[in-house]
């Protein structure tokens, strides 16, 4: 059995998907973009602000599922511009601290709402 995870502390799904799905002791999040959950608007401030908002959105979903950033097993980062990698890597490293999930990072041509970054993850619950 799987359980749908939904929290108002992260942006509502903008399509036919859910914020996350918990299956047994694993959590699979949908990709999170830099939408402010209160305003449903993309945050201003470039890659730094967008990366921080994406990680805040993921943290809210993790917490709603009874998990946290220290239980993340794998992340996938989608970047509009690989030249932003060093900036994203610094913010990502600060977010996870000494915990180091497996990770893939890919550059893509375009992301929903023309954001600069999207991140999804798999975590233990």
ABEGO torsion letter per residue (X at the ends): XBBBBBBAABBBBABBBBABBBBEABBBBBBBBABBAAAGBBBBGEAAAAAAAAAAAAAAAAAAAGBBAAABABBBBBBABAAAAAAAAAAAAAAAEABBBBBBBBBBABBBGGBABBBBBBBBX
